[in-house]
Amino acid sequence: MTSASIVAENASDVLLEHNRFVNDRVGVRFTAPNRDTVVAGNSFMQDKVAGLWAVRGEPVAGAAPSSVRDNHFNGAGSWRRSRQRGDTRRAQ
């Protein structure tokens, strides 16, 4: 089991596409907002804490918003929990 694939705080134009993240603590972790980021078509399987962990940040003028789409989550990390809202729902 690995800890996580961490994306650097100052990274921009990040494209993570068609990868498999298996049996990690966290599949991919964004520690800060990243400009022009796309996470698409990946598989996250049996991640212990979360398949994808991202922090929310303030919008940056001229930067495209982050796009997370068409990913597949299976196993323990496929559940997303929000303590702020107190809800638990299936990640899409």
PDB file of N, CA, C and O in Angstrom:
ATOM      1  N   MET A   1       0.844  -1.175   0.000  1.00  0.00           N
ATOM      2  CA  MET A   1       0.000   0.000   0.000  1.00  0.00           C
ATOM      3  C   MET A   1       0.887   1.235   0.000  1.00  0.00           C
ATOM      4  O   MET A   1       1.803   1.351   0.814  1.00  0.00           O
ATOM      5  N   THR A   2       0.613   2.150  -0.911  1.00  0.00           N
ATOM      6  CA  THR A   2       1.341   3.407  -0.944  1.00  0.00           C
ATOM      7  C   THR A   2       0.497   4.482  -0.293  1.00  0.00           C
ATOM      8  O   THR A   2      -0.703   4.303  -0.085  1.00  0.00           O
ATOM      9  N   SER A   3       1.128   5.597   0.027  1.00  0.00           N
ATOM     10  CA  SER A   3       0.438   6.675   0.721  1.00  0.00           C
ATOM     11  C   SER A   3      -0.498   7.434  -0.206  1.00  0.00           C
ATOM     12  O   SER A   3      -1.709   7.437   0.015  1.00  0.00           O
ATOM     13  N   ALA A   4       0.040   8.083  -1.246  1.00  0.00           N
ATOM     14  CA  ALA A   4      -0.777   8.841  -2.188  1.00  0.00           C
ATOM     15  C   ALA A   4       0.091   9.344  -3.321  1.00  0.00           C
ATOM     16  O   ALA A   4       1.305   9.487  -3.174  1.00  0.00           O
ATOM     17  N   SER A   5      -0.538   9.611  -4.446  1.00  0.00           N
ATOM     18  CA  SER A   5       0.109  10.349  -5.519  1.00  0.00           C
ATOM     19  C   SER A   5      -0.250  11.799  -5.277  1.00  0.00           C
ATOM     20  O   SER A   5      -1.406  12.191  -5.431  1.00  0.00           O
ATOM     21  N   ILE A   6       0.736  12.599  -4.900  1.00  0.00           N
ATOM     22  CA  ILE A   6       0.478  13.980  -4.497  1.00  0.00           C
ATOM     23  C   ILE A   6       0.822  14.930  -5.637  1.00  0.00           C
ATOM     24  O   ILE A   6       1.892  14.833  -6.239  1.00  0.00           O
ATOM     25  N   VAL A   7      -0.099  15.851  -5.928  1.00  0.00           N
ATOM     26  CA  VAL A   7       0.130  16.868  -6.942  1.00  0.00           C
ATOM     27  C   VAL A   7       0.653  18.111  -6.243  1.00  0.00           C
ATOM     28  O   VAL A   7       0.053  18.573  -5.273  1.00  0.00           O
ATOM     29  N   ALA A   8       1.757  18.657  -6.720  1.00  0.00           N
ATOM     30  CA  ALA A   8       2.416  19.806  -6.096  1.00  0.00           C
ATOM     31  C   ALA A   8       1.480  21.015  -6.022  1.00  0.00           C
ATOM     32  O   ALA A   8       0.626  21.210  -6.887  1.00  0.00           O
ATOM     33  N   GLU A   9       1.659  21.815  -4.977  1.00  0.00           N
ATOM     34  CA  GLU A   9       0.808  22.987  -4.746  1.00  0.00           C
ATOM     35  C   GLU A   9       0.833  23.978  -5.894  1.00  0.00           C
ATOM     36  O   GLU A   9      -0.196  24.584  -6.194  1.00  0.00           O
ATOM     37  N   ASN A  10       1.963  24.163  -6.540  1.00  0.00           N
ATOM     38  CA  ASN A  10       2.076  25.183  -7.578  1.00  0.00           C
ATOM     39  C   ASN A  10       1.914  24.607  -8.985  1.00  0.00           C
ATOM     40  O   ASN A  10       2.211  25.291  -9.964  1.00  0.00           O
ATOM     41  N   ALA A  11       1.446  23.359  -9.103  1.00  0.00           N
ATOM     42  CA  ALA A  11       1.280  22.745 -10.420  1.00  0.00           C
ATOM     43  C   ALA A  11       0.105  23.377 -11.158  1.00  0.00           C
ATOM     44  O   ALA A  11      -0.891  23.767 -10.549  1.00  0.00           O
ATOM     45  N   SER A  12       0.237  23.469 -12.461  1.00  0.00           N
ATOM     46  CA  SER A  12      -0.871  23.944 -13.287  1.00  0.00           C
ATOM     47  C   SER A  12      -0.907  23.103 -14.555  1.00  0.00           C
ATOM     48  O   SER A  12       0.057  22.409 -14.876  1.00  0.00           O
ATOM     49  N   ASP A  13      -2.010  23.168 -15.265  1.00  0.00           N
ATOM     50  CA  ASP A  13      -2.199  22.374 -16.481  1.00  0.00           C
ATOM     51  C   ASP A  13      -1.966  20.892 -16.211  1.00  0.00           C
ATOM     52  O   ASP A  13      -1.207  20.233 -16.922  1.00  0.00           O
ATOM     53  N   VAL A  14      -2.627  20.373 -15.173  1.00  0.00           N
ATOM     54  CA  VAL A  14      -2.479  18.976 -14.762  1.00  0.00           C
ATOM     55  C   VAL A  14      -3.522  18.135 -15.490  1.00  0.00           C
ATOM     56  O   VAL A  14      -4.708  18.466 -15.483  1.00  0.00           O
ATOM     57  N   LEU A  15      -3.077  17.047 -16.117  1.00  0.00           N
ATOM     58  CA  LEU A  15      -3.979  16.102 -16.764  1.00  0.00           C
ATOM     59  C   LEU A  15      -3.672  14.708 -16.238  1.00  0.00           C
ATOM     60  O   LEU A  15      -2.599  14.162 -16.495  1.00  0.00           O
ATOM     61  N   LEU A  16      -4.619  14.132 -15.499  1.00  0.00           N
ATOM     62  CA  LEU A  16      -4.527  12.746 -15.036  1.00  0.00           C
ATOM     63  C   LEU A  16      -5.638  11.994 -15.746  1.00  0.00           C
ATOM     64  O   LEU A  16      -6.817  12.180 -15.443  1.00  0.00           O
ATOM     65  N   GLU A  17      -5.261  11.142 -16.693  1.00  0.00           N
ATOM     66  CA  GLU A  17      -6.265  10.516 -17.533  1.00  0.00           C
ATOM     67  C   GLU A  17      -5.926   9.049 -17.754  1.00  0.00           C
ATOM     68  O   GLU A  17      -4.790   8.703 -18.078  1.00  0.00           O
ATOM     69  N   HIS A  18      -6.934   8.187 -17.574  1.00  0.00           N
ATOM     70  CA  HIS A  18      -6.836   6.747 -17.833  1.00  0.00           C
ATOM     71  C   HIS A  18      -5.720   6.075 -17.037  1.00  0.00           C
ATOM     72  O   HIS A  18      -4.896   5.356 -17.602  1.00  0.00           O
ATOM     73  N   ASN A  19      -5.694   6.309 -15.734  1.00  0.00           N
ATOM     74  CA  ASN A  19      -4.743   5.672 -14.818  1.00  0.00           C
ATOM     75  C   ASN A  19      -5.490   4.749 -13.878  1.00  0.00           C
ATOM     76  O   ASN A  19      -6.710   4.843 -13.742  1.00  0.00           O
ATOM     77  N   ARG A  20      -4.748   3.845 -13.221  1.00  0.00           N
ATOM     78  CA  ARG A  20      -5.313   2.972 -12.187  1.00  0.00           C
ATOM     79  C   ARG A  20      -4.574   3.230 -10.884  1.00  0.00           C
ATOM     80  O   ARG A  20      -3.346   3.157 -10.829  1.00  0.00           O
ATOM     81  N   PHE A  21      -5.321   3.527  -9.852  1.00  0.00           N
ATOM     82  CA  PHE A  21      -4.777   3.729  -8.514  1.00  0.00           C
ATOM     83  C   PHE A  21      -5.394   2.646  -7.635  1.00  0.00           C
ATOM     84  O   PHE A  21      -6.596   2.664  -7.369  1.00  0.00           O
ATOM     85  N   VAL A  22      -4.562   1.695  -7.182  1.00  0.00           N
ATOM     86  CA  VAL A  22      -5.069   0.507  -6.500  1.00  0.00           C
ATOM     87  C   VAL A  22      -4.407   0.351  -5.139  1.00  0.00           C
ATOM     88  O   VAL A  22      -3.186   0.451  -5.013  1.00  0.00           O
ATOM     89  N   ASN A  23      -5.231   0.104  -4.116  1.00  0.00           N
ATOM     90  CA  ASN A  23      -4.767  -0.236  -2.774  1.00  0.00           C
ATOM     91  C   ASN A  23      -3.841   0.819  -2.177  1.00  0.00           C
ATOM     92  O   ASN A  23      -2.822   0.493  -1.567  1.00  0.00           O
ATOM     93  N   ASP A  24      -4.202   2.068  -2.360  1.00  0.00           N
ATOM     94  CA  ASP A  24      -3.456   3.179  -1.768  1.00  0.00           C
ATOM     95  C   ASP A  24      -4.189   3.662  -0.527  1.00  0.00           C
ATOM     96  O   ASP A  24      -5.346   3.306  -0.302  1.00  0.00           O
ATOM     97  N   ARG A  25      -3.523   4.462   0.266  1.00  0.00           N
ATOM     98  CA  ARG A  25      -4.220   5.146   1.359  1.00  0.00           C
ATOM     99  C   ARG A  25      -5.156   6.188   0.744  1.00  0.00           C
ATOM    100  O   ARG A  25      -6.350   6.214   1.039  1.00  0.00           O
ATOM    101  N   VAL A  26      -4.595   7.048  -0.118  1.00  0.00           N
ATOM    102  CA  VAL A  26      -5.338   8.016  -0.924  1.00  0.00           C
ATOM    103  C   VAL A  26      -4.824   7.863  -2.342  1.00  0.00           C
ATOM    104  O   VAL A  26      -3.612   7.872  -2.557  1.00  0.00           O
ATOM    105  N   GLY A  27      -5.709   7.721  -3.310  1.00  0.00           N
ATOM    106  CA  GLY A  27      -5.275   7.540  -4.693  1.00  0.00           C
ATOM    107  C   GLY A  27      -4.507   8.746  -5.215  1.00  0.00           C
ATOM    108  O   GLY A  27      -3.332   8.630  -5.565  1.00  0.00           O
ATOM    109  N   VAL A  28      -5.160   9.900  -5.271  1.00  0.00           N
ATOM    110  CA  VAL A  28      -4.540  11.150  -5.716  1.00  0.00           C
ATOM    111  C   VAL A  28      -4.933  12.233  -4.730  1.00  0.00           C
ATOM    112  O   VAL A  28      -6.099  12.355  -4.354  1.00  0.00           O
ATOM    113  N   ARG A  29      -3.957  13.012  -4.317  1.00  0.00           N
ATOM    114  CA  ARG A  29      -4.215  14.083  -3.347  1.00  0.00           C
ATOM    115  C   ARG A  29      -3.734  15.419  -3.891  1.00  0.00           C
ATOM    116  O   ARG A  29      -2.564  15.588  -4.232  1.00  0.00           O
ATOM    117  N   PHE A  30      -4.670  16.369  -3.963  1.00  0.00           N
ATOM    118  CA  PHE A  30      -4.341  17.753  -4.310  1.00  0.00           C
ATOM    119  C   PHE A  30      -4.291  18.512  -2.995  1.00  0.00           C
ATOM    120  O   PHE A  30      -5.315  18.665  -2.330  1.00  0.00           O
ATOM    121  N   THR A  31      -3.106  18.991  -2.611  1.00  0.00           N
ATOM    122  CA  THR A  31      -2.939  19.647  -1.317  1.00  0.00           C
ATOM    123  C   THR A  31      -3.306  21.125  -1.347  1.00  0.00           C
ATOM    124  O   THR A  31      -3.417  21.764  -0.301  1.00  0.00           O
ATOM    125  N   ALA A  32      -3.493  21.664  -2.542  1.00  0.00           N
ATOM    126  CA  ALA A  32      -3.868  23.067  -2.707  1.00  0.00           C
ATOM    127  C   ALA A  32      -4.609  23.182  -4.037  1.00  0.00           C
ATOM    128  O   ALA A  32      -4.527  22.273  -4.863  1.00  0.00           O
ATOM    129  N   PRO A  33      -5.324  24.271  -4.256  1.00  0.00           N
ATOM    130  CA  PRO A  33      -5.988  24.447  -5.552  1.00  0.00           C
ATOM    131  C   PRO A  33      -4.956  24.463  -6.684  1.00  0.00           C
ATOM    132  O   PRO A  33      -3.882  25.048  -6.545  1.00  0.00           O
ATOM    133  N   ASN A  34      -5.287  23.827  -7.785  1.00  0.00           N
ATOM    134  CA  ASN A  34      -4.403  23.785  -8.944  1.00  0.00           C
ATOM    135  C   ASN A  34      -5.157  24.308 -10.162  1.00  0.00           C
ATOM    136  O   ASN A  34      -6.315  23.954 -10.387  1.00  0.00           O
ATOM    137  N   ARG A  35      -4.492  25.153 -10.944  1.00  0.00           N
ATOM    138  CA  ARG A  35      -5.121  25.752 -12.126  1.00  0.00           C
ATOM    139  C   ARG A  35      -5.220  24.736 -13.258  1.00  0.00           C
ATOM    140  O   ARG A  35      -4.344  23.890 -13.435  1.00  0.00           O
ATOM    141  N   ASP A  36      -6.298  24.838 -14.012  1.00  0.00           N
ATOM    142  CA  ASP A  36      -6.473  24.066 -15.239  1.00  0.00           C
ATOM    143  C   ASP A  36      -6.191  22.575 -15.044  1.00  0.00           C
ATOM    144  O   ASP A  36      -5.321  22.009 -15.705  1.00  0.00           O
ATOM    145  N   THR A  37      -6.927  21.954 -14.140  1.00  0.00           N
ATOM    146  CA  THR A  37      -6.716  20.554 -13.783  1.00  0.00           C
ATOM    147  C   THR A  37      -7.847  19.682 -14.314  1.00  0.00           C
ATOM    148  O   THR A  37      -9.021  20.032 -14.198  1.00  0.00           O
ATOM    149  N   VAL A  38      -7.479  18.535 -14.901  1.00  0.00           N
ATOM    150  CA  VAL A  38      -8.461  17.567 -15.380  1.00  0.00           C
ATOM    151  C   VAL A  38      -8.096  16.199 -14.815  1.00  0.00           C
ATOM    152  O   VAL A  38      -6.965  15.732 -14.955  1.00  0.00           O
ATOM    153  N   VAL A  39      -9.082  15.561 -14.168  1.00  0.00           N
ATOM    154  CA  VAL A  39      -8.949  14.193 -13.675  1.00  0.00           C
ATOM    155  C   VAL A  39     -10.087  13.420 -14.329  1.00  0.00           C
ATOM    156  O   VAL A  39     -11.245  13.574 -13.940  1.00  0.00           O
ATOM    157  N   ALA A  40      -9.765  12.585 -15.324  1.00  0.00           N
ATOM    158  CA  ALA A  40     -10.821  11.950 -16.119  1.00  0.00           C
ATOM    159  C   ALA A  40     -10.468  10.518 -16.494  1.00  0.00           C
ATOM    160  O   ALA A  40      -9.322  10.210 -16.822  1.00  0.00           O
ATOM    161  N   GLY A  41     -11.472   9.651 -16.439  1.00  0.00           N
ATOM    162  CA  GLY A  41     -11.328   8.284 -16.919  1.00  0.00           C
ATOM    163  C   GLY A  41     -10.392   7.411 -16.105  1.00  0.00           C
ATOM    164  O   GLY A  41      -9.851   6.437 -16.628  1.00  0.00           O
ATOM    165  N   ASN A  42     -10.189   7.735 -14.846  1.00  0.00           N
ATOM    166  CA  ASN A  42      -9.290   6.962 -13.987  1.00  0.00           C
ATOM    167  C   ASN A  42     -10.076   5.926 -13.197  1.00  0.00           C
ATOM    168  O   ASN A  42     -11.290   6.046 -13.031  1.00  0.00           O
ATOM    169  N   SER A  43      -9.373   4.912 -12.712  1.00  0.00           N
ATOM    170  CA  SER A  43      -9.962   3.911 -11.826  1.00  0.00           C
ATOM    171  C   SER A  43      -9.285   3.987 -10.475  1.00  0.00           C
ATOM    172  O   SER A  43      -8.059   3.936 -10.378  1.00  0.00           O
ATOM    173  N   PHE A  44     -10.094   4.109  -9.431  1.00  0.00           N
ATOM    174  CA  PHE A  44      -9.615   4.141  -8.058  1.00  0.00           C
ATOM    175  C   PHE A  44     -10.202   2.924  -7.359  1.00  0.00           C
ATOM    176  O   PHE A  44     -11.419   2.826  -7.201  1.00  0.00           O
ATOM    177  N   MET A  45      -9.336   1.983  -6.933  1.00  0.00           N
ATOM    178  CA  MET A  45      -9.824   0.731  -6.366  1.00  0.00           C
ATOM    179  C   MET A  45      -9.183   0.435  -5.022  1.00  0.00           C
ATOM    180  O   MET A  45      -7.963   0.501  -4.869  1.00  0.00           O
ATOM    181  N   GLN A  46     -10.019   0.112  -4.057  1.00  0.00           N
ATOM    182  CA  GLN A  46      -9.589  -0.325  -2.729  1.00  0.00           C
ATOM    183  C   GLN A  46      -8.692   0.697  -2.028  1.00  0.00           C
ATOM    184  O   GLN A  46      -7.791   0.314  -1.282  1.00  0.00           O
ATOM    185  N   ASP A  47      -8.925   1.984  -2.257  1.00  0.00           N
ATOM    186  CA  ASP A  47      -8.174   3.018  -1.543  1.00  0.00           C
ATOM    187  C   ASP A  47      -8.738   3.118  -0.125  1.00  0.00           C
ATOM    188  O   ASP A  47      -9.954   3.136   0.064  1.00  0.00           O
ATOM    189  N   LYS A  48      -7.860   3.183   0.858  1.00  0.00           N
ATOM    190  CA  LYS A  48      -8.277   3.088   2.260  1.00  0.00           C
ATOM    191  C   LYS A  48      -9.038   4.308   2.763  1.00  0.00           C
ATOM    192  O   LYS A  48     -10.032   4.156   3.474  1.00  0.00           O
ATOM    193  N   VAL A  49      -8.596   5.511   2.412  1.00  0.00           N
ATOM    194  CA  VAL A  49      -9.224   6.741   2.906  1.00  0.00           C
ATOM    195  C   VAL A  49     -10.089   7.388   1.823  1.00  0.00           C
ATOM    196  O   VAL A  49     -11.262   7.681   2.056  1.00  0.00           O
ATOM    197  N   ALA A  50      -9.518   7.608   0.656  1.00  0.00           N
ATOM    198  CA  ALA A  50     -10.257   8.232  -0.443  1.00  0.00           C
ATOM    199  C   ALA A  50      -9.548   7.951  -1.757  1.00  0.00           C
ATOM    200  O   ALA A  50      -8.321   7.866  -1.808  1.00  0.00           O
ATOM    201  N   GLY A  51     -10.321   7.809  -2.806  1.00  0.00           N
ATOM    202  CA  GLY A  51      -9.721   7.675  -4.133  1.00  0.00           C
ATOM    203  C   GLY A  51      -9.137   8.997  -4.597  1.00  0.00           C
ATOM    204  O   GLY A  51      -8.049   9.041  -5.171  1.00  0.00           O
ATOM    205  N   LEU A  52      -9.866  10.070  -4.345  1.00  0.00           N
ATOM    206  CA  LEU A  52      -9.446  11.404  -4.768  1.00  0.00           C
ATOM    207  C   LEU A  52      -9.692  12.369  -3.622  1.00  0.00           C
ATOM    208  O   LEU A  52     -10.801  12.445  -3.094  1.00  0.00           O
ATOM    209  N   TRP A  53      -8.659  13.107  -3.237  1.00  0.00           N
ATOM    210  CA  TRP A  53      -8.744  14.063  -2.127  1.00  0.00           C
ATOM    211  C   TRP A  53      -8.322  15.424  -2.682  1.00  0.00           C
ATOM    212  O   TRP A  53      -7.209  15.577  -3.185  1.00  0.00           O
ATOM    213  N   ALA A  54      -9.199  16.391  -2.589  1.00  0.00           N
ATOM    214  CA  ALA A  54      -8.876  17.717  -3.111  1.00  0.00           C
ATOM    215  C   ALA A  54      -9.356  18.783  -2.132  1.00  0.00           C
ATOM    216  O   ALA A  54     -10.332  18.584  -1.409  1.00  0.00           O
ATOM    217  N   VAL A  55      -8.662  19.909  -2.120  1.00  0.00           N
ATOM    218  CA  VAL A  55      -9.064  21.035  -1.284  1.00  0.00           C
ATOM    219  C   VAL A  55      -9.696  22.104  -2.166  1.00  0.00           C
ATOM    220  O   VAL A  55      -9.364  22.242  -3.343  1.00  0.00           O
ATOM    221  N   ARG A  56     -10.594  22.839  -1.580  1.00  0.00           N
ATOM    222  CA  ARG A  56     -11.257  23.911  -2.308  1.00  0.00           C
ATOM    223  C   ARG A  56     -10.457  25.196  -2.155  1.00  0.00           C
ATOM    224  O   ARG A  56      -9.918  25.479  -1.085  1.00  0.00           O
ATOM    225  N   GLY A  57     -10.383  25.961  -3.215  1.00  0.00           N
ATOM    226  CA  GLY A  57      -9.670  27.222  -3.147  1.00  0.00           C
ATOM    227  C   GLY A  57     -10.449  28.327  -3.833  1.00  0.00           C
ATOM    228  O   GLY A  57     -11.516  28.094  -4.401  1.00  0.00           O
ATOM    229  N   GLU A  58      -9.917  29.500  -3.775  1.00  0.00           N
ATOM    230  CA  GLU A  58     -10.529  30.650  -4.430  1.00  0.00           C
ATOM    231  C   GLU A  58     -10.258  30.580  -5.934  1.00  0.00           C
ATOM    232  O   GLU A  58      -9.171  30.176  -6.346  1.00  0.00           O
ATOM    233  N   PRO A  59     -11.232  30.969  -6.752  1.00  0.00           N
ATOM    234  CA  PRO A  59     -11.026  30.976  -8.201  1.00  0.00           C
ATOM    235  C   PRO A  59      -9.884  31.920  -8.582  1.00  0.00           C
ATOM    236  O   PRO A  59      -9.702  32.974  -7.972  1.00  0.00           O
ATOM    237  N   VAL A  60      -9.129  31.527  -9.591  1.00  0.00           N
ATOM    238  CA  VAL A  60      -8.030  32.348 -10.093  1.00  0.00           C
ATOM    239  C   VAL A  60      -8.471  32.945 -11.422  1.00  0.00           C
ATOM    240  O   VAL A  60      -8.934  32.226 -12.308  1.00  0.00           O
ATOM    241  N   ALA A  61      -8.328  34.259 -11.559  1.00  0.00           N
ATOM    242  CA  ALA A  61      -8.740  34.933 -12.784  1.00  0.00           C
ATOM    243  C   ALA A  61      -8.021  34.338 -13.989  1.00  0.00           C
ATOM    244  O   ALA A  61      -6.799  34.186 -13.972  1.00  0.00           O
ATOM    245  N   GLY A  62      -8.772  34.001 -15.033  1.00  0.00           N
ATOM    246  CA  GLY A  62      -8.185  33.483 -16.260  1.00  0.00           C
ATOM    247  C   GLY A  62      -7.899  31.990 -16.250  1.00  0.00           C
ATOM    248  O   GLY A  62      -7.506  31.435 -17.276  1.00  0.00           O
ATOM    249  N   ALA A  63      -8.084  31.340 -15.132  1.00  0.00           N
ATOM    250  CA  ALA A  63      -7.805  29.903 -15.047  1.00  0.00           C
ATOM    251  C   ALA A  63      -9.097  29.113 -15.248  1.00  0.00           C
ATOM    252  O   ALA A  63     -10.164  29.508 -14.778  1.00  0.00           O
ATOM    253  N   ALA A  64      -8.979  28.008 -15.943  1.00  0.00           N
ATOM    254  CA  ALA A  64     -10.140  27.132 -16.109  1.00  0.00           C
ATOM    255  C   ALA A  64     -10.399  26.408 -14.794  1.00  0.00           C
ATOM    256  O   ALA A  64      -9.455  26.098 -14.068  1.00  0.00           O
ATOM    257  N   PRO A  65     -11.664  26.133 -14.473  1.00  0.00           N
ATOM    258  CA  PRO A  65     -11.959  25.387 -13.246  1.00  0.00           C
ATOM    259  C   PRO A  65     -11.484  23.947 -13.371  1.00  0.00           C
ATOM    260  O   PRO A  65     -11.302  23.437 -14.477  1.00  0.00           O
ATOM    261  N   SER A  66     -11.288  23.307 -12.244  1.00  0.00           N
ATOM    262  CA  SER A  66     -10.903  21.900 -12.246  1.00  0.00           C
ATOM    263  C   SER A  66     -12.064  21.062 -12.757  1.00  0.00           C
ATOM    264  O   SER A  66     -13.230  21.368 -12.509  1.00  0.00           O
ATOM    265  N   SER A  67     -11.722  20.002 -13.472  1.00  0.00           N
ATOM    266  CA  SER A  67     -12.731  19.107 -14.014  1.00  0.00           C
ATOM    267  C   SER A  67     -12.435  17.689 -13.532  1.00  0.00           C
ATOM    268  O   SER A  67     -11.353  17.154 -13.775  1.00  0.00           O
ATOM    269  N   VAL A  68     -13.408  17.088 -12.846  1.00  0.00           N
ATOM    270  CA  VAL A  68     -13.300  15.703 -12.393  1.00  0.00           C
ATOM    271  C   VAL A  68     -14.488  14.976 -12.989  1.00  0.00           C
ATOM    272  O   VAL A  68     -15.632  15.248 -12.624  1.00  0.00           O
ATOM    273  N   ARG A  69     -14.222  14.036 -13.920  1.00  0.00           N
ATOM    274  CA  ARG A  69     -15.335  13.384 -14.622  1.00  0.00           C
ATOM    275  C   ARG A  69     -14.965  11.983 -15.093  1.00  0.00           C
ATOM    276  O   ARG A  69     -13.798  11.662 -15.315  1.00  0.00           O
ATOM    277  N   ASP A  70     -15.990  11.170 -15.234  1.00  0.00           N
ATOM    278  CA  ASP A  70     -15.868   9.831 -15.816  1.00  0.00           C
ATOM    279  C   ASP A  70     -14.848   8.938 -15.118  1.00  0.00           C
ATOM    280  O   ASP A  70     -14.198   8.115 -15.764  1.00  0.00           O
ATOM    281  N   ASN A  71     -14.706   9.096 -13.804  1.00  0.00           N
ATOM    282  CA  ASN A  71     -13.818   8.243 -13.026  1.00  0.00           C
ATOM    283  C   ASN A  71     -14.624   7.106 -12.410  1.00  0.00           C
ATOM    284  O   ASN A  71     -15.840   7.213 -12.254  1.00  0.00           O
ATOM    285  N   HIS A  72     -13.945   6.019 -12.060  1.00  0.00           N
ATOM    286  CA  HIS A  72     -14.590   4.863 -11.464  1.00  0.00           C
ATOM    287  C   HIS A  72     -13.988   4.613 -10.092  1.00  0.00           C
ATOM    288  O   HIS A  72     -12.768   4.539  -9.942  1.00  0.00           O
ATOM    289  N   PHE A  73     -14.857   4.484  -9.084  1.00  0.00           N
ATOM    290  CA  PHE A  73     -14.433   4.259  -7.710  1.00  0.00           C
ATOM    291  C   PHE A  73     -15.004   2.931  -7.233  1.00  0.00           C
ATOM    292  O   PHE A  73     -16.214   2.714  -7.307  1.00  0.00           O
ATOM    293  N   ASN A  74     -14.137   2.035  -6.740  1.00  0.00           N
ATOM    294  CA  ASN A  74     -14.568   0.735  -6.224  1.00  0.00           C
ATOM    295  C   ASN A  74     -13.863   0.452  -4.914  1.00  0.00           C
ATOM    296  O   ASN A  74     -12.655   0.661  -4.801  1.00  0.00           O
ATOM    297  N   GLY A  75     -14.593  -0.017  -3.930  1.00  0.00           N
ATOM    298  CA  GLY A  75     -13.982  -0.392  -2.655  1.00  0.00           C
ATOM    299  C   GLY A  75     -14.122   0.694  -1.613  1.00  0.00           C
ATOM    300  O   GLY A  75     -14.936   1.608  -1.748  1.00  0.00           O
ATOM    301  N   ALA A  76     -13.318   0.581  -0.573  1.00  0.00           N
ATOM    302  CA  ALA A  76     -13.447   1.435   0.608  1.00  0.00           C
ATOM    303  C   ALA A  76     -13.348   2.917   0.282  1.00  0.00           C
ATOM    304  O   ALA A  76     -14.071   3.717   0.877  1.00  0.00           O
ATOM    305  N   GLY A  77     -12.486   3.308  -0.631  1.00  0.00           N
ATOM    306  CA  GLY A  77     -12.278   4.722  -0.932  1.00  0.00           C
ATOM    307  C   GLY A  77     -13.307   5.322  -1.864  1.00  0.00           C
ATOM    308  O   GLY A  77     -13.202   6.495  -2.226  1.00  0.00           O
ATOM    309  N   SER A  78     -14.302   4.540  -2.262  1.00  0.00           N
ATOM    310  CA  SER A  78     -15.268   5.086  -3.196  1.00  0.00           C
ATOM    311  C   SER A  78     -16.349   5.894  -2.499  1.00  0.00           C
ATOM    312  O   SER A  78     -17.216   6.466  -3.159  1.00  0.00           O
ATOM    313  N   TRP A  79     -16.307   5.947  -1.193  1.00  0.00           N
ATOM    314  CA  TRP A  79     -17.257   6.774  -0.452  1.00  0.00           C
ATOM    315  C   TRP A  79     -16.616   8.101  -0.103  1.00  0.00           C
ATOM    316  O   TRP A  79     -15.473   8.154   0.351  1.00  0.00           O
ATOM    317  N   ARG A  80     -17.349   9.151  -0.316  1.00  0.00           N
ATOM    318  CA  ARG A  80     -16.877  10.499   0.012  1.00  0.00           C
ATOM    319  C   ARG A  80     -17.641  10.948   1.243  1.00  0.00           C
ATOM    320  O   ARG A  80     -18.868  10.857   1.283  1.00  0.00           O
ATOM    321  N   ARG A  81     -16.927  11.430   2.244  1.00  0.00           N
ATOM    322  CA  ARG A  81     -17.582  11.882   3.471  1.00  0.00           C
ATOM    323  C   ARG A  81     -17.296  13.370   3.675  1.00  0.00           C
ATOM    324  O   ARG A  81     -16.163  13.828   3.526  1.00  0.00           O
ATOM    325  N   SER A  82     -18.329  14.095   4.012  1.00  0.00           N
ATOM    326  CA  SER A  82     -18.190  15.523   4.251  1.00  0.00           C
ATOM    327  C   SER A  82     -18.572  15.814   5.694  1.00  0.00           C
ATOM    328  O   SER A  82     -19.746  15.727   6.055  1.00  0.00           O
ATOM    329  N   ARG A  83     -17.603  16.155   6.512  1.00  0.00           N
ATOM    330  CA  ARG A  83     -17.898  16.476   7.909  1.00  0.00           C
ATOM    331  C   ARG A  83     -18.599  17.815   8.031  1.00  0.00           C
ATOM    332  O   ARG A  83     -19.406  18.007   8.940  1.00  0.00           O
ATOM    333  N   GLN A  84     -18.306  18.750   7.130  1.00  0.00           N
ATOM    334  CA  GLN A  84     -18.940  20.060   7.207  1.00  0.00           C
ATOM    335  C   GLN A  84     -20.443  19.949   7.020  1.00  0.00           C
ATOM    336  O   GLN A  84     -21.213  20.578   7.746  1.00  0.00           O
ATOM    337  N   ARG A  85     -20.858  19.153   6.053  1.00  0.00           N
ATOM    338  CA  ARG A  85     -22.282  19.015   5.778  1.00  0.00           C
ATOM    339  C   ARG A  85     -22.892  17.832   6.502  1.00  0.00           C
ATOM    340  O   ARG A  85     -24.115  17.723   6.585  1.00  0.00           O
ATOM    341  N   GLY A  86     -22.066  16.949   7.023  1.00  0.00           N
ATOM    342  CA  GLY A  86     -22.566  15.801   7.756  1.00  0.00           C
ATOM    343  C   GLY A  86     -23.220  14.741   6.899  1.00  0.00           C
ATOM    344  O   GLY A  86     -23.995  13.925   7.398  1.00  0.00           O
ATOM    345  N   ASP A  87     -22.915  14.746   5.604  1.00  0.00           N
ATOM    346  CA  ASP A  87     -23.570  13.764   4.750  1.00  0.00           C
ATOM    347  C   ASP A  87     -22.559  12.743   4.231  1.00  0.00           C
ATOM    348  O   ASP A  87     -21.351  12.981   4.237  1.00  0.00           O
ATOM    349  N   THR A  88     -23.069  11.635   3.795  1.00  0.00           N
ATOM    350  CA  THR A  88     -22.266  10.594   3.179  1.00  0.00           C
ATOM    351  C   THR A  88     -22.954  10.210   1.886  1.00  0.00           C
ATOM    352  O   THR A  88     -24.130   9.845   1.888  1.00  0.00           O
ATOM    353  N   ARG A  89     -22.232  10.291   0.784  1.00  0.00           N
ATOM    354  CA  ARG A  89     -22.846   9.913  -0.471  1.00  0.00           C
ATOM    355  C   ARG A  89     -21.819   9.277  -1.400  1.00  0.00           C
ATOM    356  O   ARG A  89     -20.611   9.446  -1.232  1.00  0.00           O
ATOM    357  N   ARG A  90     -22.312   8.570  -2.346  1.00  0.00           N
ATOM    358  CA  ARG A  90     -21.473   7.841  -3.284  1.00  0.00           C
ATOM    359  C   ARG A  90     -20.792   8.826  -4.229  1.00  0.00           C
ATOM    360  O   ARG A  90     -21.452   9.704  -4.785  1.00  0.00           O
ATOM    361  N   ALA A  91     -19.483   8.690  -4.417  1.00  0.00           N
ATOM    362  CA  ALA A  91     -18.757   9.549  -5.347  1.00  0.00           C
ATOM    363  C   ALA A  91     -19.116   9.160  -6.781  1.00  0.00           C
ATOM    364  O   ALA A  91     -19.315   7.980  -7.072  1.00  0.00           O
ATOM    365  N   GLN A  92     -19.195  10.114  -7.648  1.00  0.00           N
ATOM    366  CA  GLN A  92     -19.537   9.852  -9.056  1.00  0.00           C
ATOM    367  C   GLN A  92     -18.349  10.033  -9.942  1.00  0.00           C
ATOM    368  O   GLN A  92     -18.451   9.855 -11.155  1.00  0.00           O
TER     369      GLN A  92
END
